[in-house]
Every structure is written in C-alpha cells, then in structure tokens.
Amino acid sequence: MTAIWKRELRAYFLSPLGYIFMGFFLLLSGFFFAVYNLLPANPNYTAVLANITTVFLFLIPILTMRLLSEEAAEKTDQLLLTSPLRVVDIVLGKYLAAVTVFLLTLLITCLYPVILTFFGSIAVWEIIGSYIGIFLLGSAFIAVGLFVSSLTENQLIAAVVTFSALLLMWVIDWITRGVPTDRVSGIVFAGVIVVALAFLVYYSTRHLYLSIAVVPVGAAVMAAVHAVKPTLYEGLIVRFLKWFSLLQRYEEFHMGILSLSPVVYYLTFSLAFLFLTARVIEKKRWS
C-alpha cells in the first residue's frame, strides 16, 4: 500500500493535475476569503468554509478522474492486477494519495483564520469543527470519485459522472421533499432494491442461479418485515435517500459540534465505496 501511495502522490506532482487542483482550490477559497472577510473586515470565517464545500463539486472530480481510469486506458492496470499486491492495498494506496493532496491543500487554507486573529477574535471551535467536517466530507467525495474512476477507461467520463453523482448527493435533501412516503410506495421501492441487488450479484459473480435466488430470498425478507412491522415501509424512500445526504451531517461540524455519529457515518460511507471499488478491481483481476 505504501508503494502505491508514494507512486500516486509522485504522479500528482510530476503532472499538472495536482497543481491544477491545488491552484484552483486556493484561488477560489482565497477569493471567498477576500470577499467575505478581508474587504468588509469581517472576522466571521464560517461563510468562507461553507463556500469551500461548494468548490468540492467541481474540483474533486479533477482530483479523482485519473486514479484508475488512466491505468485502464494505458493498460498499466494489467501490471497491478498481476502483481502480488492485494486489491485492498491498491485501492487504499490510490485513495490515500488523493486524500493526502486534498489535506495538504486544506491545511494551506488554515492560514486564513490565522490572519483574521490580527483583526479580532474568531470562533475557534466552530472553525476547527468545520475543518474536520470538510476533511471528512471531502474524503467521502474522493471515495465516490475513485469508485467511478474504476468503472471507465475515459478520464473525462469519470470526471463528468463523478460530478453528476456528487451533485445528486448535494441536492438530495431537496429531492426527498417530493418523494412519496406511503406504505405501498415503500414496498415497491424495497422490491426495486431487491431486483437491483440481484443484478449486482450477477454483475459481481456472473452466477445466474445465485442472482436469481436473491429475488425470492429478498421477497421473503420483505414479507417477514411487513408481518412484524409494516410501518417500517412508511417513509422508506426518504430514509434511504437521506443516507446519501452528506451535507446534512456536515451541519453539526459547521456549528462547532463534534459528535461521534457523523464521524462514523462519513467513515462508513467512504469504506462502502472503497469496498465497491475493490470488488470492481477484483472482478477485473479474475475476468
């Protein structure tokens, strides 16, 4: 894993990509800092941090688009897949390299609140909490981008799909306001999830009978849940969509509240997409 991490980190700074990411990130964050703090002489730094999270939508796809798609396009992925390295080491090495570049860039922006201390008092704990939340949020976005990069050989497609996925997660709170919450809709949605799970099993294993068996097993589980607690299906779609609401958990950090629940959520979210990425690479290794 360490060898992959060093290799990817070196690749970021031997190519324009790392400098483009860091340059645009610092340019935009510096612009927000000047507009919201320096020009009006305002010590409230939280507005800048809120706008920095918006920058993620555009820059994280640039950071992650080449991680695995470039390997597939140049056929160097065959060297990785036939090497004695474990798939987990490959995934973690590439992921941690992108997270390192992101963290280094984020640390540079810590100079902004330091500058503000010369002009007045600042909300230290709110800023610290926001930075922790931004790091966890960005790491989760990077995990999504890495997964998308493993699905295609085209870097541009990887960037566009990653941006679309992140944008969907960004507006998911608005989407939940318009989805049905009745029991029938929840049952139908649960059925769709079971069918999607069957397709996922077939895609991962290419075992037809195993994927077909998922459907009756899932239907039996749905029937058992309905018999024990039918109200569980009420609002199921909303609860499912809200699991992907990354911004909702960030609000606690933005207010300076450090609790275990959002931290566990971000780590679980990142691990879930890293696991999916490992499954995609594992499938390529044995195909």
C-alpha positions as CSV (number, residue, x, y, z in Angstrom):
1,M,0.0,0.0,0.0
2,T,2.8,2.4,0.9
3,A,4.4,1.9,-2.6
4,I,1.2,2.7,-4.4
5,W,0.6,5.7,-2.2
6,K,4.1,7.1,-2.9
7,R,3.7,6.3,-6.6
8,E,0.4,8.1,-6.9
9,L,1.5,11.0,-4.8
10,R,4.5,11.5,-7.0
11,A,2.3,11.3,-10.1
12,Y,0.2,14.1,-8.8
13,F,3.1,16.5,-8.5
14,L,5.0,15.3,-11.6
15,S,2.0,16.2,-13.7
16,P,-0.1,19.4,-13.9
17,L,-3.1,17.7,-12.3
18,G,-2.0,18.2,-8.7
19,Y,-1.1,21.8,-9.3
20,I,-4.3,22.5,-11.1
21,F,-6.3,21.1,-8.2
22,M,-4.4,22.9,-5.6
23,G,-4.2,26.1,-7.6
24,F,-7.9,26.4,-8.3
25,F,-8.8,25.3,-4.8
26,L,-6.6,28.0,-3.2
27,L,-7.7,30.6,-5.9
28,L,-11.4,30.1,-5.1
29,S,-11.0,29.9,-1.4
30,G,-8.8,33.0,-1.4
31,F,-11.4,34.8,-3.4
32,F,-14.1,33.9,-0.9
33,F,-11.8,34.9,2.0
34,A,-11.2,38.3,0.4
35,V,-14.8,39.0,-0.4
36,Y,-16.3,37.8,2.9
37,N,-13.5,38.7,5.4
38,L,-10.7,41.0,4.2
39,L,-12.7,43.6,2.2
40,P,-15.5,44.1,4.8
41,A,-13.1,43.5,7.7
42,N,-15.4,40.7,8.9
43,P,-13.9,38.1,11.4
44,N,-16.7,35.6,10.7
45,Y,-14.9,32.8,8.8
46,T,-17.7,30.3,8.7
47,A,-19.2,31.8,5.5
48,V,-15.9,31.0,3.7
49,L,-15.9,27.5,4.9
50,A,-19.5,27.0,3.7
51,N,-18.5,28.1,0.2
52,I,-15.4,25.9,0.2
53,T,-17.7,22.9,0.4
54,T,-19.3,24.0,-2.9
55,V,-15.9,24.0,-4.6
56,F,-15.7,20.3,-4.0
57,L,-18.4,19.7,-6.6
58,F,-16.1,20.9,-9.3
59,L,-12.6,20.1,-8.1
60,I,-12.9,16.6,-6.6
61,P,-13.7,15.0,-10.0
62,I,-10.5,16.6,-11.3
63,L,-8.6,15.0,-8.4
64,T,-10.0,11.5,-8.8
65,M,-10.7,11.1,-12.6
66,R,-7.3,9.6,-13.4
67,L,-6.8,7.3,-10.4
68,L,-7.9,4.1,-12.1
69,S,-9.3,5.1,-15.5
70,E,-5.8,6.2,-16.6
71,E,-4.4,2.8,-15.6
72,A,-7.1,1.1,-17.7
73,A,-6.6,3.4,-20.7
74,E,-2.8,2.9,-20.7
75,K,-3.1,-0.9,-20.0
76,T,-0.8,-0.5,-16.9
77,D,-3.7,-1.9,-14.8
78,Q,-2.6,-5.3,-16.0
79,L,0.7,-4.9,-14.2
80,L,-1.2,-4.1,-11.0
81,L,-3.7,-6.9,-11.4
82,T,-1.0,-9.5,-12.0
83,S,1.3,-8.2,-9.2
84,P,1.4,-9.8,-5.8
85,L,-0.2,-6.7,-4.3
86,R,-3.6,-7.2,-2.7
87,V,-6.6,-5.4,-4.2
88,V,-7.2,-3.7,-0.9
89,D,-3.6,-2.2,-0.9
90,I,-4.1,-0.9,-4.5
91,V,-7.4,0.8,-3.6
92,L,-6.2,2.2,-0.3
93,G,-2.9,3.4,-1.8
94,K,-4.7,5.4,-4.5
95,Y,-7.3,6.7,-2.2
96,L,-4.9,7.9,0.5
97,A,-2.8,9.6,-2.2
98,A,-5.8,11.7,-3.3
99,V,-6.8,12.4,0.3
100,T,-3.2,13.5,1.1
101,V,-3.2,16.0,-1.8
102,F,-6.6,17.3,-0.6
103,L,-5.4,17.5,3.0
104,L,-2.3,19.4,2.1
105,T,-4.4,21.9,0.2
106,L,-6.8,22.2,3.0
107,L,-4.0,22.9,5.5
108,I,-2.8,25.8,3.5
109,T,-6.2,27.5,3.9
110,C,-5.7,27.3,7.7
111,L,-3.6,30.5,7.2
112,Y,-6.8,32.4,6.6
113,P,-8.2,32.2,10.1
114,V,-4.7,32.9,11.5
115,I,-4.7,36.1,9.5
116,L,-8.1,37.0,11.0
117,T,-6.7,36.8,14.5
118,F,-4.8,40.0,13.9
119,F,-8.1,41.9,13.3
120,G,-10.2,40.5,16.1
121,S,-11.5,37.4,17.8
122,I,-12.7,34.4,15.9
123,A,-14.9,31.4,16.7
124,V,-12.1,28.9,17.2
125,W,-14.2,25.8,17.9
126,E,-16.6,26.4,15.0
127,I,-13.7,26.8,12.6
128,I,-12.0,23.6,14.0
129,G,-15.2,21.7,13.7
130,S,-15.9,22.9,10.2
131,Y,-12.4,21.9,9.1
132,I,-12.8,18.4,10.5
133,G,-16.2,18.2,8.7
134,I,-14.8,19.5,5.5
135,F,-12.0,16.9,5.6
136,L,-14.4,14.0,6.2
137,L,-16.8,15.3,3.6
138,G,-14.0,15.7,1.0
139,S,-12.7,12.2,1.8
140,A,-16.2,10.8,1.2
141,F,-16.4,12.6,-2.1
142,I,-13.0,11.2,-3.1
143,A,-14.2,7.7,-2.3
144,V,-17.1,8.2,-4.7
145,G,-14.7,9.6,-7.4
146,L,-12.4,6.6,-7.0
147,F,-15.2,4.2,-7.5
148,V,-16.4,6.0,-10.6
149,S,-12.9,6.0,-12.0
150,S,-12.7,2.2,-11.6
151,L,-15.7,1.8,-13.9
152,T,-14.4,3.5,-17.1
153,E,-11.2,4.0,-19.1
154,N,-12.1,7.5,-20.1
155,Q,-11.0,10.2,-17.7
156,L,-13.4,12.8,-19.0
157,I,-16.3,10.4,-18.5
158,A,-15.1,9.6,-15.0
159,A,-15.0,13.4,-14.2
160,V,-18.5,14.0,-15.6
161,V,-20.1,11.0,-13.8
162,T,-18.4,11.9,-10.5
163,F,-19.6,15.5,-10.8
164,S,-23.1,14.2,-11.5
165,A,-23.1,11.8,-8.6
166,L,-21.8,14.5,-6.2
167,L,-24.3,17.0,-7.5
168,L,-27.1,14.4,-6.8
169,M,-25.9,13.9,-3.3
170,W,-25.7,17.7,-2.9
171,V,-29.4,18.2,-3.8
172,I,-30.8,15.0,-2.3
173,D,-32.4,16.9,0.6
174,W,-34.5,18.8,-1.9
175,I,-35.4,15.6,-3.7
176,T,-36.7,13.9,-0.5
177,R,-39.3,16.6,-0.1
178,G,-41.1,15.4,-3.3
179,V,-41.0,11.6,-2.9
180,P,-44.0,9.6,-1.7
181,T,-43.9,8.4,1.9
182,D,-46.9,5.9,1.9
183,R,-46.5,2.2,2.7
184,V,-47.2,1.0,-0.8
185,S,-44.5,3.2,-2.3
186,G,-42.1,1.8,0.3
187,I,-42.9,-1.8,-0.5
188,V,-42.5,-1.1,-4.3
189,F,-39.2,0.6,-3.6
190,A,-38.0,-2.3,-1.4
191,G,-38.8,-4.6,-4.3
192,V,-36.7,-2.4,-6.7
193,I,-33.8,-2.6,-4.3
194,V,-34.1,-6.5,-4.2
195,V,-34.0,-6.6,-8.0
196,A,-31.1,-4.2,-8.2
197,L,-29.3,-6.4,-5.6
198,A,-29.9,-9.4,-7.8
199,F,-28.3,-7.6,-10.8
200,L,-25.4,-6.5,-8.6
201,V,-24.8,-10.1,-7.6
202,Y,-24.9,-11.3,-11.2
203,Y,-22.5,-8.5,-12.2
204,S,-20.1,-9.4,-9.5
205,T,-20.2,-13.2,-9.8
206,R,-21.7,-13.9,-13.2
207,H,-23.6,-16.7,-11.4
208,L,-27.1,-16.8,-12.9
209,Y,-28.7,-19.1,-10.4
210,L,-27.3,-17.3,-7.4
211,S,-28.5,-13.9,-8.7
212,I,-32.0,-15.4,-9.4
213,A,-32.1,-16.8,-5.8
214,V,-31.7,-13.3,-4.4
215,V,-35.2,-12.4,-5.6
216,P,-37.2,-15.0,-3.6
217,V,-35.0,-14.6,-0.6
218,G,-35.4,-10.8,-0.7
219,A,-39.2,-11.2,-1.2
220,A,-39.3,-13.5,1.8
221,V,-37.5,-10.9,3.9
222,M,-39.8,-8.2,2.7
223,A,-42.9,-10.3,3.7
224,A,-41.4,-11.1,7.1
225,V,-40.7,-7.4,7.8
226,H,-44.2,-6.5,6.7
227,A,-45.7,-9.1,9.0
228,V,-43.6,-8.0,12.0
229,K,-43.5,-4.2,11.5
230,P,-45.5,-2.9,8.4
231,T,-45.0,0.7,9.4
232,L,-41.3,0.3,8.6
233,Y,-42.2,0.7,4.9
234,E,-43.7,4.2,5.5
235,G,-41.2,6.8,4.5
236,L,-38.7,4.1,3.4
237,I,-37.7,6.0,0.3
238,V,-36.9,9.2,2.3
239,R,-34.8,7.3,4.8
240,F,-32.9,5.6,2.1
241,L,-32.2,8.8,0.2
242,K,-31.2,10.6,3.3
243,W,-28.5,8.0,4.0
244,F,-26.7,9.6,1.0
245,S,-27.2,13.1,2.3
246,L,-23.6,14.1,3.1
247,L,-24.3,17.7,3.7
248,Q,-26.9,17.0,6.4
249,R,-24.2,15.5,8.6
250,Y,-21.9,18.4,7.9
251,E,-24.2,20.9,9.6
252,E,-23.2,19.7,13.1
253,F,-19.5,20.3,12.3
254,H,-20.3,23.7,10.8
255,M,-21.9,24.7,14.2
256,G,-18.8,23.6,16.1
257,I,-20.5,20.4,17.4
258,L,-18.2,17.4,17.4
259,S,-20.3,14.2,17.8
260,L,-19.5,10.6,17.1
261,S,-22.5,9.9,14.8
262,P,-21.5,12.0,11.8
263,V,-17.9,10.9,12.0
264,V,-18.9,7.2,11.9
265,Y,-21.3,8.0,9.1
266,Y,-18.6,9.6,6.9
267,L,-16.1,6.8,7.6
268,T,-18.8,4.1,6.8
269,F,-19.8,5.9,3.6
270,S,-16.1,6.1,2.5
271,L,-15.5,2.4,3.4
272,A,-18.6,1.4,1.5
273,F,-17.4,3.0,-1.8
274,L,-13.9,1.7,-1.2
275,F,-15.3,-1.8,-0.8
276,L,-17.3,-1.4,-4.1
277,T,-14.1,-0.2,-5.8
278,A,-12.2,-3.3,-4.6
279,R,-15.0,-5.5,-5.9
280,V,-14.7,-3.9,-9.4
281,I,-11.0,-4.4,-9.4
282,E,-11.3,-7.9,-8.1
283,K,-13.7,-8.7,-10.9
284,K,-11.2,-7.4,-13.5
285,R,-8.4,-9.5,-11.9
286,W,-10.3,-12.7,-12.4
287,S,-12.0,-12.0,-15.7
